[in-house]
Amino acid sequence: MEWPDLSTYDAPEVAWRMEKPWHAGLIVRSPDATRVQALLNEYKERFASEFVATGEVLETGRNV
C-alpha cells in the first residue's frame, strides 16, 4: 500500500512511525527490555501479514 496505516500499532512504547510511501516502520522504546522484545515479537507477525508482499520472478528470456 502506498501509505501504510500504522495507527493500530498503538502501544505507548511506540516512539516513532515511518511516514514514507510504500514503507512501514516503527521504533519502540522502553526501559524494560522484556517489553521491547514482546512488542517486537507481536509486531513482526503483524507486519508480515499486513505489509509484506511477494511475487514470482517472471522469466524475461534474456540474461541479466
OpenMM code with the backbone's topology and positions (N, CA, C; nanometers):
from openmm import Vec3, app, unit

residues = "MET GLU TRP PRO ASP LEU SER THR TYR ASP ALA PRO GLU VAL ALA TRP ARG MET GLU LYS PRO TRP HIS ALA GLY LEU ILE VAL ARG SER PRO ASP ALA THR ARG VAL GLN ALA LEU LEU ASN GLU TYR LYS GLU ARG PHE ALA SER GLU PHE VAL ALA THR GLY GLU VAL LEU GLU THR GLY ARG ASN VAL".split()
positions = [
    Vec3(0.0833, -0.1177, 0.0000),
    Vec3(0.0000, 0.0000, 0.0000),
    Vec3(0.0883, 0.1247, 0.0000),
    Vec3(0.0390, 0.2250, -0.0672),
    Vec3(0.1222, 0.3446, -0.0823),
    Vec3(0.1519, 0.4120, 0.0510),
    Vec3(0.0497, 0.4269, 0.1362),
    Vec3(0.0683, 0.4889, 0.2680),
    Vec3(0.0177, 0.3908, 0.3742),
    Vec3(0.1021, 0.2993, 0.4219),
    Vec3(0.0594, 0.2009, 0.5220),
    Vec3(0.0032, 0.2686, 0.6472),
    Vec3(-0.1067, 0.2144, 0.6972),
    Vec3(-0.1704, 0.2675, 0.8164),
    Vec3(-0.1112, 0.1991, 0.9392),
    Vec3(-0.0345, 0.2732, 1.0160),
    Vec3(0.0297, 0.2197, 1.1356),
    Vec3(-0.0447, 0.2588, 1.2626),
    Vec3(-0.1631, 0.3151, 1.2499),
    Vec3(-0.2354, 0.3654, 1.3668),
    Vec3(-0.2743, 0.2563, 1.4658),
    Vec3(-0.2869, 0.1321, 1.4208),
    Vec3(-0.3235, 0.0249, 1.5138),
    Vec3(-0.2035, -0.0261, 1.5930),
    Vec3(-0.0857, 0.0182, 1.5583),
    Vec3(0.0339, -0.0109, 1.6376),
    Vec3(0.0434, 0.1008, 1.7411),
    Vec3(-0.0362, 0.0862, 1.8453),
    Vec3(-0.0620, 0.1991, 1.9350),
    Vec3(-0.0128, 0.1800, 2.0773),
    Vec3(0.0811, 0.0908, 2.0977),
    Vec3(0.1383, 0.0753, 2.2316),
    Vec3(0.2042, 0.2071, 2.2730),
    Vec3(0.1993, 0.2391, 2.4003),
    Vec3(0.2625, 0.3639, 2.4455),
    Vec3(0.4135, 0.3668, 2.4190),
    Vec3(0.4730, 0.2497, 2.3985),
    Vec3(0.6165, 0.2420, 2.3729),
    Vec3(0.6538, 0.2756, 2.2286),
    Vec3(0.5562, 0.2910, 2.1398),
    Vec3(0.5864, 0.3298, 2.0018),
    Vec3(0.6303, 0.4761, 2.0044),
    Vec3(0.7584, 0.4972, 1.9724),
    Vec3(0.8175, 0.6305, 1.9817),
    Vec3(0.8201, 0.7027, 1.8473),
    Vec3(0.8108, 0.6267, 1.7364),
    Vec3(0.8225, 0.6879, 1.6042),
    Vec3(0.7578, 0.5975, 1.5010),
    Vec3(0.6911, 0.6567, 1.4027),
    Vec3(0.6304, 0.5839, 1.2908),
    Vec3(0.6850, 0.6416, 1.1603),
    Vec3(0.7253, 0.5539, 1.0701),
    Vec3(0.7755, 0.5977, 0.9405),
    Vec3(0.6598, 0.6536, 0.8581),
    Vec3(0.6829, 0.7655, 0.7959),
    Vec3(0.5847, 0.8248, 0.7054),
    Vec3(0.6516, 0.8437, 0.5700),
    Vec3(0.6551, 0.7334, 0.4949),
    Vec3(0.7197, 0.7319, 0.3640),
    Vec3(0.6371, 0.6409, 0.2748),
    Vec3(0.6065, 0.6838, 0.1530),
    Vec3(0.5247, 0.5982, 0.0666),
    Vec3(0.5900, 0.4624, 0.0438),
    Vec3(0.5058, 0.3590, 0.0458),
    Vec3(0.5438, 0.2208, 0.0189),
    Vec3(0.6351, 0.1608, 0.1254),
    Vec3(0.6457, 0.2220, 0.2424),
    Vec3(0.7295, 0.1711, 0.3507),
    Vec3(0.6502, 0.1696, 0.4813),
    Vec3(0.6860, 0.0773, 0.5699),
    Vec3(0.6267, 0.0716, 0.7032),
    Vec3(0.7393, 0.0476, 0.8026),
    Vec3(0.7405, 0.1248, 0.9080),
    Vec3(0.8442, 0.1080, 1.0093),
    Vec3(0.8058, 0.1771, 1.1380),
    Vec3(0.8583, 0.1240, 1.2472),
    Vec3(0.8320, 0.1778, 1.3803),
    Vec3(0.9599, 0.1729, 1.4631),
    Vec3(0.9668, 0.2581, 1.5617),
    Vec3(1.0670, 0.2460, 1.6672),
    Vec3(0.9897, 0.2344, 1.7980),
    Vec3(1.0251, 0.1331, 1.8770),
    Vec3(0.9676, 0.1194, 2.0108),
    Vec3(1.0795, 0.1386, 2.1121),
    Vec3(1.0438, 0.1970, 2.2261),
    Vec3(1.1440, 0.2142, 2.3308),
    Vec3(1.0784, 0.2003, 2.4675),
    Vec3(1.1560, 0.1430, 2.5568),
    Vec3(1.1098, 0.1211, 2.6931),
    Vec3(1.2317, 0.0910, 2.7793),
    Vec3(1.2269, 0.1291, 2.9059),
    Vec3(1.3355, 0.0888, 2.9960),
    Vec3(1.3321, -0.0619, 3.0259),
    Vec3(1.2226, -0.1270, 2.9894),
    Vec3(1.2038, -0.2701, 3.0139),
    Vec3(1.2333, -0.3477, 2.8854),
    Vec3(1.3493, -0.4115, 2.8790),
    Vec3(1.3899, -0.4861, 2.7594),
    Vec3(1.2921, -0.5986, 2.7276),
    Vec3(1.2319, -0.6575, 2.8288),
    Vec3(1.1351, -0.7636, 2.8059),
    Vec3(1.0138, -0.7104, 2.7313),
    Vec3(0.9696, -0.5911, 2.7653),
    Vec3(0.8561, -0.5293, 2.6972),
    Vec3(0.8900, -0.4998, 2.5514),
    Vec3(1.0091, -0.4481, 2.5268),
    Vec3(1.0514, -0.4209, 2.3894),
    Vec3(1.0502, -0.5498, 2.3088),
    Vec3(1.1050, -0.6578, 2.3637),
    Vec3(1.1085, -0.7847, 2.2920),
    Vec3(0.9679, -0.8372, 2.2657),
    Vec3(0.8780, -0.8225, 2.3624),
    Vec3(0.7395, -0.8673, 2.3433),
    Vec3(0.6733, -0.7901, 2.2298),
    Vec3(0.6941, -0.6594, 2.2244),
    Vec3(0.6363, -0.5792, 2.1158),
    Vec3(0.6963, -0.6183, 1.9812),
    Vec3(0.8273, -0.6385, 1.9768),
    Vec3(0.8900, -0.6791, 1.8511),
    Vec3(0.8347, -0.8129, 1.8036),
    Vec3(0.8167, -0.9067, 1.8937),
    Vec3(0.7610, -1.0365, 1.8565),
    Vec3(0.6190, -1.0230, 1.8023),
    Vec3(0.5385, -0.9425, 1.8694),
    Vec3(0.3999, -0.9227, 1.8248),
    Vec3(0.3954, -0.8480, 1.6914),
    Vec3(0.4686, -0.7398, 1.6826),
    Vec3(0.4606, -0.6547, 1.5648),
    Vec3(0.5224, -0.7198, 1.4414),
    Vec3(0.6250, -0.8037, 1.4570),
    Vec3(0.6833, -0.8664, 1.3373),
    Vec3(0.5828, -0.9584, 1.2703),
    Vec3(0.5007, -1.0280, 1.3490),
    Vec3(0.3968, -1.1142, 1.2911),
    Vec3(0.2916, -1.0310, 1.2190),
    Vec3(0.2517, -0.9220, 1.2813),
    Vec3(0.1515, -0.8352, 1.2198),
    Vec3(0.2056, -0.7686, 1.0935),
    Vec3(0.3298, -0.7205, 1.0974),
    Vec3(0.3900, -0.6597, 0.9790),
    Vec3(0.3914, -0.7591, 0.8636),
    Vec3(0.4311, -0.8824, 0.8938),
    Vec3(0.4385, -0.9843, 0.7887),
    Vec3(0.3026, -1.0073, 0.7243),
    Vec3(0.1975, -1.0114, 0.8044),
    Vec3(0.0655, -1.0388, 0.7471),
    Vec3(0.0014, -0.9151, 0.6836),
    Vec3(0.0332, -0.7970, 0.7327),
    Vec3(-0.0328, -0.6762, 0.6840),
    Vec3(0.0423, -0.6043, 0.5715),
    Vec3(0.1759, -0.6159, 0.5687),
    Vec3(0.2521, -0.5301, 0.4784),
    Vec3(0.3442, -0.6022, 0.3803),
    Vec3(0.3836, -0.7248, 0.4073),
    Vec3(0.4794, -0.7923, 0.3195),
    Vec3(0.4081, -0.8465, 0.1962),
    Vec3(0.4639, -0.8144, 0.0813),
    Vec3(0.4104, -0.8648, -0.0460),
    Vec3(0.5245, -0.9306, -0.1232),
    Vec3(0.4971, -1.0460, -0.1801),
    Vec3(0.5966, -1.1162, -0.2595),
    Vec3(0.5333, -1.1641, -0.3890),
    Vec3(0.6161, -1.1962, -0.4830),
    Vec3(0.5677, -1.2497, -0.6090),
    Vec3(0.6777, -1.3266, -0.6784),
    Vec3(0.6384, -1.4037, -0.7773),
    Vec3(0.7361, -1.4805, -0.8527),
    Vec3(0.8100, -1.3906, -0.9493),
    Vec3(0.9353, -1.4242, -0.9733),
    Vec3(1.0136, -1.3545, -1.0733),
    Vec3(0.9717, -1.4094, -1.2089),
    Vec3(0.9346, -1.3214, -1.2986),
    Vec3(0.8919, -1.3639, -1.4320),
    Vec3(1.0122, -1.3833, -1.5221),
    Vec3(1.0085, -1.4867, -1.6007),
    Vec3(1.1166, -1.5156, -1.6969),
    Vec3(1.1064, -1.4157, -1.8116),
    Vec3(1.2166, -1.3470, -1.8411),
    Vec3(1.2157, -1.2464, -1.9460),
    Vec3(1.2764, -1.2970, -2.0759),
    Vec3(1.3448, -1.4112, -2.0711),
    Vec3(1.4065, -1.4641, -2.1915),
    Vec3(1.5416, -1.4040, -2.2213),
    Vec3(1.5958, -1.3264, -2.1293),
    Vec3(1.7281, -1.2691, -2.1503),
    Vec3(1.8090, -1.2811, -2.0213),
    Vec3(1.9390, -1.2844, -2.0336),
    Vec3(2.0274, -1.2888, -1.9172),
    Vec3(2.0494, -1.1466, -1.8665),
    Vec3(2.0481, -1.1339, -1.7360),
    Vec3(2.0694, -1.0011, -1.6769),
    Vec3(2.2055, -0.9952, -1.6168),
] * unit.nanometer
topology = app.Topology()
chain = topology.addChain("A")
for resn in residues:
    res = topology.addResidue(resn, chain)
    for name in ("N", "CA", "C"):
        topology.addAtom(name, app.Element.getBySymbol(name[0]), res)
